[in-house]
Amino acid sequence: MASIENSTELKVEHLLHSVKQLSPVELDEFTRKLTEWRRQREAVVGEDINPDASDAAILAFIRKNSQLPEKEHRRYWQLRLKREDETLSDDEQQAYEELLRKLEIMNVKRLEALAILVQRWGKPVKEIMGELGLFVSHFDEPEFSEESLRKGHSERAR
């Protein structure tokens, strides 16, 4: 275990050394991006379902973790379409991967909550999802058109 701790300490020291080399402008940008990343990560990762919560609270939790917020949902689809066209920049690829990680976390949380209902109600998960009208909406085609996504992207590119 000591080697893992030492390895982590070395990584942190290496990162700190690199951060110290940044110019004030670069440091501000790094700080801003790190703060934003932590905020996004904590918003999803920090929230867990209480197994003793009411059915209504569990259902609300499931719905919350069934789709990205609208702005992120649109961005996901913009990046997904660009990825299919093989026109993602490195920054866009990174943003796309971050959204995919967030979706994976949301999927796990939603399934954990569904497992609680499966156990309580004694029904298969597909049956519960059908009864409640639950679906995996972030992978489904968005309600907004592909044309509006591409238009929004081209307007920002100008």
VEXDODREN-540111 format. One record per atom (N, C-alpha, C, O): x, z, y; residue number from 0; atom name; residue in one letter. Coordinates in steps of 0.2 Angstrom, whole numbers. Layout:
# residues N
xx / zz / yy / seq / atom / type
X / Z / Y / NUM / CA / A
...
//
This chain:
# residues 158
xx / zz / yy / seq / atom / type
4 / 0 / -6 / 0 / N / M
0 / 0 / 0 / 0 / CA / M
4 / 0 / 6 / 0 / C / M
2 / -3 / 11 / 0 / O / M
10 / 3 / 6 / 1 / N / A
15 / 4 / 12 / 1 / CA / A
17 / -3 / 14 / 1 / C / A
18 / -5 / 20 / 1 / O / A
18 / -8 / 9 / 2 / N / S
20 / -15 / 11 / 2 / CA / S
15 / -18 / 14 / 2 / C / S
16 / -22 / 19 / 2 / O / S
8 / -17 / 13 / 3 / N / I
3 / -20 / 16 / 3 / CA / I
3 / -18 / 23 / 3 / C / I
2 / -22 / 28 / 3 / O / I
3 / -11 / 24 / 4 / N / E
3 / -8 / 31 / 4 / CA / E
9 / -11 / 35 / 4 / C / E
8 / -13 / 41 / 4 / O / E
15 / -11 / 32 / 5 / N / N
21 / -14 / 35 / 5 / CA / N
20 / -21 / 37 / 5 / C / N
22 / -23 / 43 / 5 / O / N
17 / -25 / 33 / 6 / N / S
16 / -32 / 34 / 6 / CA / S
11 / -33 / 40 / 6 / C / S
12 / -37 / 44 / 6 / O / S
6 / -29 / 40 / 7 / N / T
1 / -29 / 46 / 7 / CA / T
5 / -27 / 52 / 7 / C / T
4 / -30 / 57 / 7 / O / T
9 / -22 / 52 / 8 / N / E
13 / -20 / 58 / 8 / CA / E
17 / -25 / 61 / 8 / C / E
18 / -26 / 67 / 8 / O / E
20 / -29 / 56 / 9 / N / L
25 / -34 / 58 / 9 / CA / L
21 / -40 / 61 / 9 / C / L
23 / -43 / 66 / 9 / O / L
15 / -41 / 58 / 10 / N / K
11 / -47 / 61 / 10 / CA / K
8 / -45 / 68 / 10 / C / K
9 / -49 / 73 / 10 / O / K
6 / -38 / 69 / 11 / N / V
4 / -36 / 76 / 11 / CA / V
10 / -36 / 81 / 11 / C / V
9 / -39 / 86 / 11 / O / V
16 / -34 / 78 / 12 / N / E
22 / -34 / 83 / 12 / CA / E
23 / -41 / 85 / 12 / C / E
25 / -43 / 91 / 12 / O / E
23 / -46 / 80 / 13 / N / H
24 / -53 / 81 / 13 / CA / H
19 / -56 / 86 / 13 / C / H
21 / -59 / 91 / 13 / O / H
13 / -54 / 85 / 14 / N / L
8 / -57 / 90 / 14 / CA / L
9 / -54 / 97 / 14 / C / L
9 / -57 / 102 / 14 / O / L
10 / -47 / 97 / 15 / N / L
12 / -44 / 104 / 15 / CA / L
18 / -47 / 107 / 15 / C / L
17 / -48 / 113 / 15 / O / L
23 / -48 / 103 / 16 / N / H
29 / -52 / 106 / 16 / CA / H
27 / -59 / 109 / 16 / C / H
29 / -60 / 115 / 16 / O / H
23 / -62 / 106 / 17 / N / S
21 / -69 / 108 / 17 / CA / S
16 / -68 / 114 / 17 / C / S
17 / -72 / 119 / 17 / O / S
12 / -63 / 114 / 18 / N / V
7 / -63 / 120 / 18 / CA / V
12 / -61 / 126 / 18 / C / V
10 / -63 / 132 / 18 / O / V
17 / -57 / 125 / 19 / N / K
21 / -55 / 131 / 19 / CA / K
24 / -61 / 134 / 19 / C / K
27 / -60 / 140 / 19 / O / K
25 / -66 / 131 / 20 / N / Q
28 / -72 / 133 / 20 / CA / Q
24 / -77 / 137 / 20 / C / Q
26 / -81 / 141 / 20 / O / Q
17 / -75 / 137 / 21 / N / L
13 / -79 / 141 / 21 / CA / L
13 / -78 / 149 / 21 / C / L
15 / -73 / 151 / 21 / O / L
12 / -84 / 152 / 22 / N / S
11 / -83 / 159 / 22 / CA / S
5 / -79 / 161 / 22 / C / S
1 / -78 / 157 / 22 / O / S
4 / -77 / 167 / 23 / N / P
-2 / -73 / 169 / 23 / CA / P
-8 / -77 / 168 / 23 / C / P
-13 / -75 / 166 / 23 / O / P
-8 / -84 / 170 / 24 / N / V
-14 / -88 / 169 / 24 / CA / V
-15 / -89 / 161 / 24 / C / V
-21 / -88 / 159 / 24 / O / V
-10 / -90 / 157 / 25 / N / E
-11 / -90 / 150 / 25 / CA / E
-14 / -84 / 147 / 25 / C / E
-18 / -83 / 143 / 25 / O / E
-11 / -78 / 150 / 26 / N / L
-13 / -71 / 147 / 26 / CA / L
-21 / -70 / 149 / 26 / C / L
-24 / -67 / 145 / 26 / O / L
-23 / -72 / 155 / 27 / N / D
-30 / -72 / 157 / 27 / CA / D
-34 / -76 / 152 / 27 / C / D
-39 / -73 / 150 / 27 / O / D
-32 / -82 / 151 / 28 / N / E
-36 / -86 / 146 / 28 / CA / E
-36 / -83 / 139 / 28 / C / E
-41 / -83 / 136 / 28 / O / E
-30 / -81 / 137 / 29 / N / F
-30 / -77 / 130 / 29 / CA / F
-35 / -71 / 130 / 29 / C / F
-38 / -71 / 125 / 29 / O / F
-34 / -67 / 135 / 30 / N / T
-39 / -61 / 135 / 30 / CA / T
-46 / -63 / 135 / 30 / C / T
-50 / -60 / 132 / 30 / O / T
-48 / -68 / 139 / 31 / N / R
-55 / -70 / 140 / 31 / CA / R
-57 / -73 / 133 / 31 / C / R
-62 / -71 / 131 / 31 / O / R
-53 / -77 / 130 / 32 / N / K
-55 / -80 / 123 / 32 / CA / K
-55 / -74 / 118 / 32 / C / K
-60 / -74 / 113 / 32 / O / K
-50 / -69 / 118 / 33 / N / L
-50 / -64 / 113 / 33 / CA / L
-57 / -60 / 114 / 33 / C / L
-60 / -58 / 109 / 33 / O / L
-58 / -58 / 120 / 34 / N / T
-64 / -54 / 122 / 34 / CA / T
-70 / -57 / 119 / 34 / C / T
-75 / -54 / 116 / 34 / O / T
-71 / -64 / 121 / 35 / N / E
-77 / -68 / 119 / 35 / CA / E
-77 / -68 / 111 / 35 / C / E
-83 / -67 / 108 / 35 / O / E
-72 / -69 / 108 / 36 / N / W
-72 / -69 / 100 / 36 / CA / W
-74 / -62 / 97 / 36 / C / W
-78 / -62 / 93 / 36 / O / W
-71 / -57 / 100 / 37 / N / R
-73 / -50 / 98 / 37 / CA / R
-81 / -49 / 99 / 37 / C / R
-84 / -46 / 95 / 37 / O / R
-83 / -51 / 105 / 38 / N / R
-90 / -50 / 106 / 38 / CA / R
-95 / -54 / 101 / 38 / C / R
-99 / -51 / 99 / 38 / O / R
-93 / -60 / 100 / 39 / N / Q
-97 / -64 / 95 / 39 / CA / Q
-96 / -61 / 88 / 39 / C / Q
-101 / -61 / 85 / 39 / O / Q
-90 / -59 / 86 / 40 / N / R
-89 / -56 / 80 / 40 / CA / R
-93 / -50 / 79 / 40 / C / R
-96 / -49 / 74 / 40 / O / R
-93 / -46 / 84 / 41 / N / E
-96 / -39 / 83 / 41 / CA / E
-104 / -40 / 83 / 41 / C / E
-107 / -36 / 80 / 41 / O / E
-106 / -45 / 87 / 42 / N / A
-113 / -46 / 87 / 42 / CA / A
-116 / -48 / 80 / 42 / C / A
-122 / -46 / 79 / 42 / O / A
-113 / -51 / 76 / 43 / N / V
-115 / -53 / 70 / 43 / CA / V
-113 / -48 / 64 / 43 / C / V
-116 / -45 / 60 / 43 / O / V
-106 / -47 / 64 / 44 / N / V
-103 / -43 / 59 / 44 / CA / V
-105 / -35 / 60 / 44 / C / V
-106 / -32 / 55 / 44 / O / V
-106 / -33 / 66 / 45 / N / G
-107 / -26 / 67 / 45 / CA / G
-114 / -23 / 65 / 45 / C / G
-115 / -17 / 64 / 45 / O / G
-118 / -28 / 63 / 46 / N / E
-125 / -26 / 62 / 46 / CA / E
-127 / -26 / 54 / 46 / C / E
-126 / -32 / 51 / 46 / O / E
-129 / -21 / 51 / 47 / N / D
-130 / -21 / 44 / 47 / CA / D
-138 / -19 / 43 / 47 / C / D
-140 / -15 / 48 / 47 / O / D
-141 / -20 / 38 / 48 / N / I
-148 / -18 / 37 / 48 / CA / I
-147 / -11 / 34 / 48 / C / I
-143 / -10 / 29 / 48 / O / I
-152 / -7 / 36 / 49 / N / N
-153 / -1 / 33 / 49 / CA / N
-157 / -1 / 27 / 49 / C / N
-163 / -4 / 27 / 49 / O / N
-155 / 0 / 21 / 50 / N / P
-159 / 0 / 15 / 50 / CA / P
-165 / 4 / 15 / 50 / C / P
-170 / 2 / 11 / 50 / O / P
-166 / 9 / 19 / 51 / N / D
-172 / 13 / 20 / 51 / CA / D
-176 / 11 / 25 / 51 / C / D
-182 / 14 / 26 / 51 / O / D
-175 / 5 / 28 / 52 / N / A
-179 / 2 / 34 / 52 / CA / A
-186 / 0 / 31 / 52 / C / A
-187 / -1 / 25 / 52 / O / A
-191 / 0 / 36 / 53 / N / S
-197 / -2 / 34 / 53 / CA / S
-197 / -10 / 32 / 53 / C / S
-192 / -13 / 34 / 53 / O / S
-202 / -12 / 28 / 54 / N / D
-203 / -19 / 27 / 54 / CA / D
-203 / -23 / 33 / 54 / C / D
-199 / -29 / 33 / 54 / O / D
-206 / -21 / 38 / 55 / N / A
-207 / -25 / 44 / 55 / CA / A
-200 / -25 / 48 / 55 / C / A
-198 / -31 / 50 / 55 / O / A
-196 / -20 / 47 / 56 / N / A
-189 / -20 / 50 / 56 / CA / A
-184 / -25 / 46 / 56 / C / A
-180 / -29 / 49 / 56 / O / A
-185 / -25 / 40 / 57 / N / I
-181 / -29 / 35 / 57 / CA / I
-183 / -37 / 37 / 57 / C / I
-179 / -41 / 37 / 57 / O / I
-190 / -38 / 37 / 58 / N / L
-192 / -45 / 39 / 58 / CA / L
-189 / -47 / 46 / 58 / C / L
-187 / -53 / 46 / 58 / O / L
-189 / -43 / 51 / 59 / N / A
-187 / -45 / 57 / 59 / CA / A
-179 / -46 / 57 / 59 / C / A
-177 / -51 / 60 / 59 / O / A
-176 / -42 / 53 / 60 / N / F
-168 / -43 / 52 / 60 / CA / F
-167 / -50 / 48 / 60 / C / F
-163 / -54 / 50 / 60 / O / F
-171 / -51 / 43 / 61 / N / I
-171 / -58 / 39 / 61 / CA / I
-172 / -64 / 44 / 61 / C / I
-168 / -68 / 44 / 61 / O / I
-177 / -63 / 48 / 62 / N / R
-178 / -69 / 53 / 62 / CA / R
-173 / -70 / 58 / 62 / C / R
-171 / -75 / 60 / 62 / O / R
-170 / -64 / 60 / 63 / N / K
-165 / -64 / 65 / 63 / CA / K
-159 / -68 / 62 / 63 / C / K
-155 / -71 / 66 / 63 / O / K
-157 / -67 / 56 / 64 / N / N
-151 / -70 / 53 / 64 / CA / N
-153 / -76 / 49 / 64 / C / N
-149 / -78 / 45 / 64 / O / N
-159 / -79 / 51 / 65 / N / S
-160 / -86 / 48 / 65 / CA / S
-159 / -92 / 52 / 65 / C / S
-159 / -97 / 50 / 65 / O / S
-157 / -90 / 58 / 66 / N / Q
-155 / -96 / 63 / 66 / CA / Q
-151 / -93 / 68 / 66 / C / Q
-152 / -88 / 71 / 66 / O / Q
-146 / -97 / 70 / 67 / N / L
-142 / -96 / 76 / 67 / CA / L
-146 / -96 / 82 / 67 / C / L
-152 / -99 / 82 / 67 / O / L
-144 / -92 / 88 / 68 / N / P
-148 / -93 / 94 / 68 / CA / P
-148 / -100 / 96 / 68 / C / P
-143 / -104 / 94 / 68 / O / P
-153 / -102 / 100 / 69 / N / E
-154 / -109 / 102 / 69 / CA / E
-148 / -113 / 104 / 69 / C / E
-146 / -118 / 102 / 69 / O / E
-144 / -110 / 109 / 70 / N / K
-138 / -113 / 112 / 70 / CA / K
-133 / -114 / 107 / 70 / C / K
-130 / -120 / 106 / 70 / O / K
-132 / -109 / 102 / 71 / N / E
-127 / -110 / 97 / 71 / CA / E
-129 / -115 / 92 / 71 / C / E
-126 / -119 / 89 / 71 / O / E
-136 / -115 / 90 / 72 / N / H
-139 / -120 / 86 / 72 / CA / H
-138 / -127 / 88 / 72 / C / H
-136 / -131 / 84 / 72 / O / H
-139 / -128 / 94 / 73 / N / R
-138 / -135 / 97 / 73 / CA / R
-131 / -137 / 97 / 73 / C / R
-129 / -142 / 95 / 73 / O / R
-126 / -132 / 99 / 74 / N / R
-119 / -133 / 98 / 74 / CA / R
-117 / -135 / 91 / 74 / C / R
-113 / -140 / 90 / 74 / O / R
-119 / -131 / 86 / 75 / N / Y
-118 / -133 / 79 / 75 / CA / Y
-120 / -140 / 78 / 75 / C / Y
-116 / -143 / 75 / 75 / O / Y
-126 / -142 / 80 / 76 / N / W
-128 / -149 / 78 / 76 / CA / W
-124 / -154 / 82 / 76 / C / W
-122 / -159 / 79 / 76 / O / W
-122 / -153 / 88 / 77 / N / Q
-118 / -157 / 92 / 77 / CA / Q
-111 / -158 / 88 / 77 / C / Q
-109 / -164 / 87 / 77 / O / Q
-108 / -153 / 86 / 78 / N / L
-102 / -153 / 83 / 78 / CA / L
-102 / -156 / 76 / 78 / C / L
-98 / -159 / 74 / 78 / O / L
-107 / -154 / 72 / 79 / N / R
-109 / -157 / 66 / 79 / CA / R
-109 / -165 / 66 / 79 / C / R
-106 / -168 / 62 / 79 / O / R
-113 / -167 / 71 / 80 / N / L
-113 / -174 / 72 / 80 / CA / L
-107 / -178 / 73 / 80 / C / L
-105 / -183 / 71 / 80 / O / L
-103 / -174 / 78 / 81 / N / K
-96 / -177 / 79 / 81 / CA / K
-92 / -177 / 73 / 81 / C / K
-87 / -181 / 72 / 81 / O / K
-92 / -172 / 69 / 82 / N / R
-88 / -171 / 63 / 82 / CA / R
-90 / -177 / 59 / 82 / C / R
-85 / -180 / 56 / 82 / O / R
-96 / -178 / 58 / 83 / N / E
-98 / -184 / 53 / 83 / CA / E
-95 / -190 / 56 / 83 / C / E
-94 / -195 / 52 / 83 / O / E
-95 / -191 / 63 / 84 / N / D
-92 / -197 / 66 / 84 / CA / D
-84 / -197 / 66 / 84 / C / D
-81 / -202 / 68 / 84 / O / D
-82 / -191 / 64 / 85 / N / E
-74 / -190 / 64 / 85 / CA / E
-71 / -191 / 71 / 85 / C / E
-66 / -194 / 72 / 85 / O / E
-75 / -188 / 76 / 86 / N / T
-72 / -188 / 83 / 86 / CA / T
-71 / -181 / 86 / 86 / C / T
-71 / -180 / 92 / 86 / O / T
-71 / -176 / 81 / 87 / N / L
-70 / -169 / 84 / 87 / CA / L
-63 / -168 / 86 / 87 / C / L
-58 / -170 / 83 / 87 / O / L
-62 / -165 / 92 / 88 / N / S
-55 / -163 / 95 / 88 / CA / S
-53 / -157 / 91 / 88 / C / S
-57 / -154 / 87 / 88 / O / S
-47 / -154 / 92 / 89 / N / D
-45 / -148 / 89 / 89 / CA / D
-49 / -142 / 91 / 89 / C / D
-51 / -138 / 87 / 89 / O / D
-50 / -142 / 98 / 90 / N / D
-54 / -136 / 100 / 90 / CA / D
-61 / -136 / 97 / 90 / C / D
-64 / -131 / 96 / 90 / O / D
-64 / -142 / 97 / 91 / N / E
-71 / -143 / 94 / 91 / CA / E
-71 / -141 / 87 / 91 / C / E
-76 / -138 / 84 / 91 / O / E
-66 / -143 / 83 / 92 / N / Q
-65 / -141 / 76 / 92 / CA / Q
-65 / -134 / 75 / 92 / C / Q
-68 / -131 / 71 / 92 / O / Q
-61 / -131 / 79 / 93 / N / Q
-61 / -123 / 79 / 93 / CA / Q
-68 / -120 / 81 / 93 / C / Q
-70 / -115 / 77 / 93 / O / Q
-71 / -123 / 86 / 94 / N / A
-78 / -120 / 88 / 94 / CA / A
-83 / -121 / 82 / 94 / C / A
-87 / -117 / 80 / 94 / O / A
-82 / -127 / 79 / 95 / N / Y
-87 / -128 / 73 / 95 / CA / Y
-85 / -124 / 67 / 95 / C / Y
-90 / -121 / 64 / 95 / O / Y
-79 / -122 / 66 / 96 / N / E
-77 / -118 / 60 / 96 / CA / E
-79 / -111 / 62 / 96 / C / E
-82 / -107 / 57 / 96 / O / E
-79 / -109 / 68 / 97 / N / E
-81 / -102 / 70 / 97 / CA / E
-89 / -101 / 69 / 97 / C / E
-92 / -96 / 67 / 97 / O / E
-93 / -107 / 71 / 98 / N / L
-100 / -107 / 70 / 98 / CA / L
-101 / -107 / 62 / 98 / C / L
-106 / -103 / 60 / 98 / O / L
-98 / -110 / 58 / 99 / N / L
-99 / -110 / 51 / 99 / CA / L
-97 / -103 / 48 / 99 / C / L
-101 / -101 / 44 / 99 / O / L
-92 / -100 / 51 / 100 / N / R
-91 / -93 / 48 / 100 / CA / R
-97 / -88 / 50 / 100 / C / R
-99 / -84 / 46 / 100 / O / R
-99 / -89 / 56 / 101 / N / K
-105 / -85 / 59 / 101 / CA / K
-111 / -86 / 54 / 101 / C / K
-114 / -82 / 52 / 101 / O / K
-112 / -92 / 52 / 102 / N / L
-118 / -94 / 48 / 102 / CA / L
-117 / -91 / 41 / 102 / C / L
-122 / -89 / 38 / 102 / O / L
-111 / -91 / 39 / 103 / N / E
-109 / -88 / 32 / 103 / CA / E
-111 / -80 / 32 / 103 / C / E
-114 / -78 / 28 / 103 / O / E
-109 / -77 / 38 / 104 / N / I
-110 / -70 / 38 / 104 / CA / I
-118 / -69 / 39 / 104 / C / I
-120 / -64 / 35 / 104 / O / I
-121 / -73 / 43 / 105 / N / M
-128 / -72 / 43 / 105 / CA / M
-132 / -73 / 36 / 105 / C / M
-137 / -70 / 35 / 105 / O / M
-130 / -78 / 33 / 106 / N / N
-132 / -79 / 26 / 106 / CA / N
-132 / -73 / 21 / 106 / C / N
-136 / -71 / 18 / 106 / O / N
-126 / -70 / 21 / 107 / N / V
-125 / -64 / 17 / 107 / CA / V
-129 / -59 / 19 / 107 / C / V
-132 / -56 / 15 / 107 / O / V
-130 / -58 / 26 / 108 / N / K
-134 / -52 / 28 / 108 / CA / K
-141 / -53 / 27 / 108 / C / K
-145 / -49 / 25 / 108 / O / K
-143 / -60 / 27 / 109 / N / R
-150 / -61 / 26 / 109 / CA / R
-152 / -60 / 18 / 109 / C / R
-157 / -58 / 16 / 109 / O / R
-147 / -62 / 14 / 110 / N / L
-148 / -61 / 7 / 110 / CA / L
-148 / -54 / 5 / 110 / C / L
-151 / -52 / 0 / 110 / O / L
-144 / -50 / 8 / 111 / N / E
-144 / -43 / 7 / 111 / CA / E
-150 / -40 / 8 / 111 / C / E
-153 / -36 / 4 / 111 / O / E
-153 / -42 / 14 / 112 / N / A
-160 / -39 / 16 / 112 / CA / A
-165 / -42 / 11 / 112 / C / A
-170 / -38 / 9 / 112 / O / A
-165 / -48 / 9 / 113 / N / L
-169 / -51 / 4 / 113 / CA / L
-169 / -47 / -3 / 113 / C / L
-174 / -46 / -6 / 113 / O / L
-163 / -45 / -5 / 114 / N / A
-162 / -42 / -11 / 114 / CA / A
-166 / -35 / -11 / 114 / C / A
-168 / -33 / -16 / 114 / O / A
-166 / -32 / -5 / 115 / N / I
-170 / -25 / -4 / 115 / CA / I
-177 / -27 / -5 / 115 / C / I
-180 / -23 / -9 / 115 / O / I
-180 / -32 / -3 / 116 / N / L
-187 / -34 / -4 / 116 / CA / L
-188 / -36 / -11 / 116 / C / L
-193 / -34 / -14 / 116 / O / L
-183 / -39 / -14 / 117 / N / V
-184 / -41 / -21 / 117 / CA / V
-185 / -35 / -25 / 117 / C / V
-189 / -34 / -30 / 117 / O / V
-180 / -30 / -24 / 118 / N / Q
-181 / -24 / -28 / 118 / CA / Q
-187 / -20 / -26 / 118 / C / Q
-190 / -17 / -31 / 118 / O / Q
-189 / -19 / -20 / 119 / N / R
-195 / -16 / -18 / 119 / CA / R
-201 / -19 / -21 / 119 / C / R
-206 / -16 / -24 / 119 / O / R
-202 / -26 / -20 / 120 / N / W
-208 / -29 / -22 / 120 / CA / W
-208 / -31 / -29 / 120 / C / W
-214 / -33 / -32 / 120 / O / W
-202 / -31 / -33 / 121 / N / G
-202 / -34 / -40 / 121 / CA / G
-204 / -41 / -41 / 121 / C / G
-207 / -43 / -46 / 121 / O / G
-202 / -45 / -36 / 122 / N / K
-204 / -52 / -36 / 122 / CA / K
-197 / -56 / -35 / 122 / C / K
-192 / -54 / -33 / 122 / O / K
-197 / -62 / -38 / 123 / N / P
-191 / -67 / -37 / 123 / CA / P
-190 / -68 / -30 / 123 / C / P
-195 / -69 / -26 / 123 / O / P
-184 / -69 / -28 / 124 / N / V
-182 / -71 / -21 / 124 / CA / V
-186 / -77 / -18 / 124 / C / V
-188 / -77 / -13 / 124 / O / V
-186 / -82 / -22 / 125 / N / K
-189 / -88 / -20 / 125 / CA / K
-197 / -87 / -19 / 125 / C / K
-199 / -90 / -14 / 125 / O / K
-200 / -83 / -23 / 126 / N / E
-207 / -82 / -22 / 126 / CA / E
-208 / -78 / -15 / 126 / C / E
-212 / -80 / -11 / 126 / O / E
-204 / -73 / -14 / 127 / N / I
-204 / -69 / -8 / 127 / CA / I
-203 / -74 / -2 / 127 / C / I
-207 / -74 / 3 / 127 / O / I
-198 / -78 / -2 / 128 / N / M
-196 / -83 / 3 / 128 / CA / M
-202 / -87 / 5 / 128 / C / M
-204 / -89 / 10 / 128 / O / M
-205 / -90 / -1 / 129 / N / G
-211 / -94 / 0 / 129 / CA / G
-217 / -91 / 3 / 129 / C / G
-220 / -93 / 8 / 129 / O / G
-218 / -85 / 1 / 130 / N / E
-224 / -81 / 4 / 130 / CA / E
-223 / -79 / 11 / 130 / C / E
-228 / -79 / 15 / 130 / O / E
-217 / -78 / 13 / 131 / N / L
-215 / -76 / 20 / 131 / CA / L
-214 / -82 / 24 / 131 / C / L
-213 / -82 / 30 / 131 / O / L
-214 / -88 / 21 / 132 / N / G
-212 / -94 / 25 / 132 / CA / G
-205 / -94 / 28 / 132 / C / G
-204 / -97 / 33 / 132 / O / G
-200 / -91 / 24 / 133 / N / L
-193 / -91 / 26 / 133 / CA / L
-190 / -97 / 24 / 133 / C / L
-191 / -100 / 18 / 133 / O / L
-185 / -100 / 28 / 134 / N / F
-181 / -105 / 26 / 134 / CA / F
-175 / -105 / 29 / 134 / C / F
-174 / -101 / 34 / 134 / O / F
-170 / -109 / 27 / 135 / N / V
-163 / -109 / 30 / 135 / CA / V
-163 / -114 / 35 / 135 / C / V
-161 / -120 / 34 / 135 / O / V
-165 / -112 / 41 / 136 / N / S
-166 / -117 / 47 / 136 / CA / S
-160 / -120 / 50 / 136 / C / S
-160 / -125 / 53 / 136 / O / S
-154 / -116 / 50 / 137 / N / H
-148 / -119 / 53 / 137 / CA / H
-145 / -125 / 50 / 137 / C / H
-141 / -129 / 53 / 137 / O / H
-147 / -126 / 43 / 138 / N / F
-145 / -132 / 40 / 138 / CA / F
-150 / -138 / 40 / 138 / C / F
-148 / -143 / 38 / 138 / O / F
-156 / -136 / 42 / 139 / N / D
-161 / -141 / 42 / 139 / CA / D
-160 / -145 / 48 / 139 / C / D
-157 / -143 / 53 / 139 / O / D
-163 / -151 / 48 / 140 / N / E
-163 / -155 / 55 / 140 / CA / E
-166 / -151 / 60 / 140 / C / E
-171 / -148 / 59 / 140 / O / E
-163 / -152 / 66 / 141 / N / P
-166 / -148 / 72 / 141 / CA / P
-172 / -151 / 74 / 141 / C / P
-173 / -157 / 73 / 141 / O / P
-176 / -147 / 78 / 142 / N / E
-182 / -150 / 81 / 142 / CA / E
-181 / -155 / 87 / 142 / C / E
-184 / -160 / 88 / 142 / O / E
-175 / -154 / 90 / 143 / N / F
-173 / -158 / 95 / 143 / CA / F
-170 / -165 / 92 / 143 / C / F
-167 / -164 / 87 / 143 / O / F
-170 / -170 / 95 / 144 / N / S
-168 / -176 / 92 / 144 / CA / S
-160 / -177 / 93 / 144 / C / S
-157 / -174 / 97 / 144 / O / S
-158 / -181 / 88 / 145 / N / E
-151 / -183 / 88 / 145 / CA / E
-148 / -186 / 95 / 145 / C / E
-143 / -185 / 97 / 145 / O / E
-153 / -190 / 97 / 146 / N / E
-152 / -193 / 104 / 146 / CA / E
-150 / -188 / 109 / 146 / C / E
-146 / -189 / 113 / 146 / O / E
-155 / -183 / 110 / 147 / N / S
-154 / -178 / 115 / 147 / CA / S
-147 / -174 / 114 / 147 / C / S
-144 / -172 / 119 / 147 / O / S
-145 / -173 / 108 / 148 / N / L
-139 / -170 / 106 / 148 / CA / L
-133 / -174 / 109 / 148 / C / L
-128 / -171 / 112 / 148 / O / L
-133 / -180 / 107 / 149 / N / R
-128 / -185 / 109 / 149 / CA / R
-128 / -185 / 117 / 149 / C / R
-122 / -186 / 120 / 149 / O / R
-134 / -186 / 120 / 150 / N / K
-134 / -186 / 127 / 150 / CA / K
-131 / -180 / 130 / 150 / C / K
-127 / -181 / 135 / 150 / O / K
-133 / -174 / 128 / 151 / N / G
-130 / -168 / 130 / 151 / CA / G
-123 / -168 / 130 / 151 / C / G
-119 / -165 / 134 / 151 / O / G
-120 / -170 / 124 / 152 / N / H
-113 / -171 / 123 / 152 / CA / H
-109 / -175 / 128 / 152 / C / H
-104 / -174 / 131 / 152 / O / H
-112 / -181 / 129 / 153 / N / S
-109 / -186 / 134 / 153 / CA / S
-109 / -184 / 141 / 153 / C / S
-105 / -185 / 145 / 153 / O / S
-115 / -180 / 143 / 154 / N / E
-115 / -178 / 150 / 154 / CA / E
-110 / -172 / 151 / 154 / C / E
-107 / -172 / 156 / 154 / O / E
-108 / -168 / 146 / 155 / N / R
-103 / -163 / 147 / 155 / CA / R
-96 / -166 / 147 / 155 / C / R
-91 / -163 / 150 / 155 / O / R
-95 / -172 / 143 / 156 / N / A
-89 / -175 / 143 / 156 / CA / A
-87 / -178 / 149 / 156 / C / A
-81 / -179 / 151 / 156 / O / A
-91 / -179 / 154 / 157 / N / R
-90 / -183 / 160 / 157 / CA / R
-86 / -178 / 165 / 157 / C / R
-84 / -180 / 170 / 157 / O / R
//
